[in-house]
Amino acid sequence: MKAVLITIGDEILSGNTVDTNSNFIASQLKNIGISVAQIFTVSDEIETIKKTLKSAFEIGNIVITTGGLGPTKDDKTKTAFAEFFNDDLILDEQTFEHLKKLMIKRKREHLLEINKNQAVVLSKAHIFQNENGTAPCQMVEKNERIAICLPGVPYEVKPLINDKIIPYLKDKLSLNHIAARIISVVDFPESLLSLTIEEWELSLPANIALSYLPVGNRIKLRLTAVGSDLQEIENQLNDEVEKLKPLIGEKVISWDGNDIQEILKEVLLQTKLTLSVAESCTGGELSRLITSVSGSSRYFLGGIIPYDYHKKIEILGVSEQTILKKTVVSEEVAQEMSLGCQKLFKTDIALSTTGVAGPNSDDFNNEIGTVFYSIRVNDFEKANRLYLPHFERNDFANFVSQRVLQDLVEILVKQKV
């Protein structure tokens, strides 16, 4: 079963808006055994949309479009669908009633007439009402082909996909079960890792696939099994993981975890340790990653961003003499920051970051891309240096934050601090 995704909108092509929908939809489809064969991005032109629909159905039997469903005249997706499927556009009373209730709930009844066009749908379409927006999702089935037309706003797309489209496709297509395990490996070059597990990899059952996903200096090994019996494929994965443990066990920080913040959550809940952060060059990204996981309030007590070096002195107790002697971007300052943070929040663990993200240097003329971070667990402390001169600011902050959390997990898992 193959799908094709079509993103519609001039704002995507211009670079003003990033297409996050395709990534999300592709990942959700993959989870139910539907692979995405191709992704198109096209303009809001009727003929372009129709030609792309034709090309898409030559590749896959499920086509999902996002975008081009607003109330304005430049949104032409519905017209293109109607012409492509030789269907009529009609005012759907049920959708219109849903729209009325939504407008009343939002206290925007005066906008109902402007948005009335949102209740105009294809006469033969199956309608999935949109609980978070004015444009419904429409699905057309013809000649064993499925076309799904979604709005473009990500916070509308996600619940429609998760709550309505995925359950519908699973039920209709009687798809195989899919199970996956993600093994996080550290301090192991990919080429050497591949050589080490080559014999094991070549002996994997035909229904199990292995992929290598590098994240910083961590490698995620993803094992994906497909089959009609869920318990059977889960047992297969468990068996293969047991065979892998003697080969790379010392380099693994998680045998079944995806993102580093999720792995950290499991470790901290097990150890019952609390955490706080003092971040400068990461600008809150470290806190964002930690708190992106549900339940993080059980171990994360708080964070501070003392961006100006005077605040490092005033709030965290960093020595002014240390800053004058070593500069604000130094191992010593990172260490004093984590110590001050640990005392401020009264946590078992404290993390700190200080560096120069660029594109300009700091007041001390430190080299762009230089980072120091400190990890403090009770009385144990470890500081490290990174040099990332070619990273954009956002990538810089994310990479450093990922690396800090990974090092913390390694310390907790391997050293049993």
Number of C-alpha atoms within 10 A of each C-alpha: 12 17 23 25 26 21 26 27 24 18 13 16 15 10 9 9 11 10 20 12 20 21 11 14 20 19 14 17 20 14 16 19 19 19 17 21 14 15 18 15 18 16 20 19 18 19 15 14 25 19 12 16 22 12 13 23 17 10 15 19 16 21 24 20 25 25 25 25 25 18 16 12 8 14 19 22 25 22 19 20 24 19 15 16 15 9 16 16 17 13 15 17 11 12 22 19 12 17 25 21 13 19 18 13 10 9 10 11 15 10 12 17 10 10 20 17 19 23 23 19 25 23 15 17 19 14 19 18 18 21 14 14 16 26 30 25 25 20 19 20 14 9 6 7 12 18 24 21 26 25 25 21 17 16 12 19 22 16 15 21 18 14 10 15 18 18 12 12 16 16 9 9 9 10 16 16 18 19 20 18 20 22 20 25 23 22 12 16 13 17 8 10 17 14 11 14 13 11 10 14 16 10 9 15 12 9 11 19 14 16 12 15 14 15 15 12 15 22 22 23 19 19 19 19 24 21 17 12 11 15 12 13 21 19 11 17 21 13 11 17 17 12 12 15 13 9 13 15 13 12 17 20 25 22 18 15 18 16 15 24 23 16 19 24 21 14 18 19 14 9 13 12 16 22 26 27 28 32 28 27 29 27 22 18 20 28 20 14 17 25 17 11 14 10 12 19 13 14 20 21 14 18 21 20 18 20 15 10 18 15 13 26 20 12 14 21 17 24 16 17 10 15 19 10 11 14 19 26 26 23 21 20 27 29 26 20 31 29 26 21 29 25 15 17 19 14 21 17 26 30 30 33 33 28 28 26 27 19 13 12 15 16 9 12 11 17 18 19 22 20 26 24 31 29 25 23 23 14 9 10 15 15 19 16 16 13 15 18 16 13 16 13 17 12 14 21 21 18 19 24 29 22 19 22 20 23 19 23 22 18 17 17 16 13 8 8 11
